[in-house]
């Protein structure tokens, strides 16, 4: 996870105890998942699970297509991030998901690396021009058949 996230332009890692978060320009694109074990209980770190920013449509598609890898909880319901079980996802698939998350939050100054942003948030002259929400990461085959290479924490 760390190597994939930190390979993105101007990515930063922040540590808060055991909780890790990755951001660009001060905006988070992936972070360690913390959950409440019971209502009103203090949130605790869930090892091996990260929240990764994505579009709601992408989140819904991922959860429906591969619930063993992607899921949601009450706290994240309606929020543009999907929960990812790192032990169940291929490194290539995770890298694509992180690239898309990075593109969603990239600041304008960094946007020049991938193209110019338009008002609607799409990128012109770069990697994200009028594509389906999931076209930038390779999930189609990996959703159908598991692979021996899995992403590491």
N, C-alpha and C positions, 0 to 999 in steps of 0.2 A: 504494500500500500504506500509506504513512505516513498520508495524509489519512483513509483508511478506518479504520485502527486507532485513531488519535488522536481520532476522532469519538465513540468509545465512552466512556461515563461513567467518569471517574477513571482512564483508560488512561494508562500511563506508557511512555516510550521510553527504552531503555538502549542505549548504544553501547560496544562493546568493540573498538576498532580499527575495522575495516570491518563487523564483525558487529553487527546490529541486533536487538533483542528488544523485544516489547511485552508489558506485564503489567498486572494490576489487583490491588491489595492484595498485591503481592509475588509473585503467581503468574503465570507466563508463559502467554500464550494464542497467541502467534505469534512466531517467531524465524527469523533467517536460517539457512539450511541449510549445515552444514559436513560434508564427507565425507572419507573416507580414499581417496586415489587408488590405494593399494596396501595390502595387509594390514600392520598395525603401523606404517604411515606416519602422519605427523602429519596431523591433519584440516585441510582447507583450505576456505575459503568458496567456495560454488558460486553464482556470480552469477545473479540472476533466479529463485531457488528459495527458498521459505519453508516451514517446518514450521508447521502450524496445528493446534492441539489440537482433537480431536473424539472422539466415541465410536467404539469399535472397529467397531461395525456400520456406522456412517456411513462410516468409512474404507474398509472392504471394498467397500461399495456404490459409492463414488466411484471407486475404482481400477478396479473391474470395468466401470463405465459409461463412464468417460472416461480411459483410460490415457495419453492425450496431455496431459492436464492434471494428473492426480494419480498419484502413485507411492509406492513404499515402498522401503526398502533394509534390509540386515541389521540395522543399528543401530536402526531404527525398527520392525522387525517385532514385533508384539505390544504396541507402545506406542500410547497413544491420541492420535496426531497423524498427519496425512497430509502428504505432501510435495506442494507446489503449484508448478507452472511458471507464473510470473506472466505471461509473454508469451502464454500460451494460455488464460487465464481472463478472462471478462468482469468488469468492475468490479462490477456488481450481484451476480453470483454470489459473488465474493470477499467483498463486504460482508456477505452473508448468512452465509457460512462464518465470518467473523470475529465476527459477532454471536453465533453459536452457541458459538464457542470462548470468548468473553468470558463468556457465561452459565455455562459449565461451571466456570470458575474464580472467578467473582465472589465476593467475600467477603460475609458476612452483612450487614455494614453497608451495602454497596452494593446488596444483594439487594432492599432496600426500593424501589428504583427500578423493579423489574420484578415484584415480588410477594414472597411469603414462601416460603422454601425449606422443604421437608419433609425428613424423615430420609433418604429415598431420593435426594435431590438434585433432585427435580422442583420446579417453581415453581407455587405456588397463587396465583391471582388475578393472574397475570402472563402472559407470552408463552409459557411452556413447560409446558402442562398435558396430560399423557398424550398426547403426539403421537409420531408415528414419529420416529426419529432424524434424518431429513432434512427434516422438514416446515417448519423455520424458515428455509430458504434456497432461493431459486429456482433449481433446477438442472434440472428436468425438461425444459423446452424447450431450454435452452442445451446440454444434453448431446446433443440430436438435431441441432441445426444451429448452426454457428459464427456468431459475430457480428463485425461489423467493429470494435466498440469493445472494446479489451482493457485490462486493468488495467496501470497503470504502477507502476514500483518506488517 
